[in-house]
Amino acid sequence: MDKEIDVIAPNLKRRLSGVTATIVRLVPAQARKIGIVTTGPGLPDSLPHVPLWRVPFLSRRRRVWHARRNVEMLLGLALKHLWFMDLKLLFTSASQRKHSGYTKWLIGRMDAVVATSARTAEYLSVPNRVIHHGIDISGFDRAENRTALRASMNLPRGVVIGCYGRVRHQKGTDAFVDAMIEVLPSRPKVSALVMGRATEGHSEFLTKLKRKVGQAGLEHRILFMPEVSVDSMADWYRVLDLYVAPQRWEGFGLTPIEAMACHVPVVATRVGAFEEIVTPESGKLVDPGDVAGMAEAVAAYLDDPQAMAAAGEAARRNVEERFQIDDEADALIEVYRGLLA
């Protein structure tokens, strides 16, 4: 097996994170085309895997070490210079903030660097290549019968707007709720879903949002739903007419892509890669924290159902043309082969 390993993708964090989710989503697509294994904790058994303790004892041949965190860059450097492994070090950066001196030092010692968006690339001081994330669109499409699907999930009829993800200030959940409180009273056939989990330290934030919704008399139209498993998410996009991504900060952000793959147009903030994801044909962009702007963008779609439907069709085409998982896998494999050559 050692001889078949060309790339090692470490995951040195036990808790689920965006990086872990990227590895879980991407490696199966890559493994069909190149010898790649994961290493580290917190990964499903279905992925090709080598125990971390075994890595220094792999047969001596050139491989790519694809790091996505500081600790993984550091371990790659140790394996290369202390264990004398023939590794080419690749780092993928999703961060959109100034790097610390330590992080810059690590990045400066990589053989190649990938940025997940053009905005991320602006924070890098080394040559890099922008490769967007993608999704497996085979699992996402419109509902065959949206009315029946909503009924099976005990969701309201009429127009439904969704906002999914962790419930916290950084994710802009409060901005979405405030915009819905502004938009919904004059549009009685519209409902909104807030779905996600308030992790430790954010439970009071969620409690205050629910209280605000109750004070507005909208507790039956702005619904707070529990987090669901990843394999159930596609149905929660399919039931929507419109998706809102209200984040104040985001590394990349896949939820707009997943929504658009289900023929759902998007109103998103100008953070993460959203400006590169959402085209004028497939959605609208507003500034982070701009509740009035968000409400206006949402209302424009609600008051023009034909425009909303057309944007949904454009959204699906946008994903098909630009954000498929195989496109991301192929672009990274091209980088791997260049490093291995």
Phi, psi and omega in degrees: 000324182307320185291342182269355183271113176257332185224138175242125180249099182282149172226095187258044175215124185285324181285148179297135178214175177298324179295315179300316179298322178298315180297314181299322183282324191269320187301319178301322178292323179287324185295341177286347189232347180205155179284101182230140176228156171262165171209149181113175185275173170073022182243148180292153182294343183288343182276145172299132193215143171235128178304142185302323182295336183278340187305312181297345184255009175296156179303148186279100173206165184289135176219163174259132174253109187260096182269149177229001179223161178304314184297330179283325172297317181298315179295321177301318178296320179296316180296325183284317190258338179257325178260358175058036174281145180275079183251138166258125189262123179241137178236133172256125180252129174245358186286142177236062176202164180295134180280148174291165177301322180296314179296318178301321180297316179296312182299323180295345180257008176277153177279336177202153181225136176244137172251142183277350177203164178296325179293320176299319181300330181295339181267001179259140180253015179236159176303141182207168177236132179275123175229113180287152171291159176221175178230163174276099187288350179297338180267001184229129175192178180292159176283140176295322178217093186294324179298315180292321179297316178299317180298321181292339180256009179057042180257156183290159173280181180086207181269135182236130178248139182236151173218113188241148177134181179302140181267106181192167183299317181302325181277356175073020182301323179294323178296319178297313180299315179298320179294320179293323177297330178281324188273319192290322185306324181270004181226081190294345181265011182249137175232163181227143178244129169250114183236130178157182185244137172267106183287174182309130181097350181239008182293323179293325176301314178295318180301318180294323178296315179297322179295318179297318179296318179296319179296331178277356180071027184243021184296341178264000181236339170249102190257134178259116185252146177289156177299142178242167181291158183302321183288353178260352190296323185304319180296327181286337171281322184297333182280354187269152167263332184209140178244140178239128176247095190265020189304146171269335176210143179203141177289307175225287176101099183269340188300322176298324179294316180296320178296314182297327178296338177263021177067033181248122177290164190228138164251120186226158176274163181274068177224173179054225177257012187300325179294335178270340182271311188271116178269162178301333180282333188254356181176191180228150180244142176225164178287147179299136179080359181273087184296316181298318179295321178294315179298320179295317180295318178296314182299324180299321177287316182300326183272359178221077184304326179295318178295322179294318179294319179296321178295326177296320177293319178295327180297314179298316179298321180302315180291317180301322185276335192229344190225045176268145184301324181293330176295316178295315180299315182295320180295319178291321178297325176299320176293316179303312184295326176296322179288325181285334186298000000 
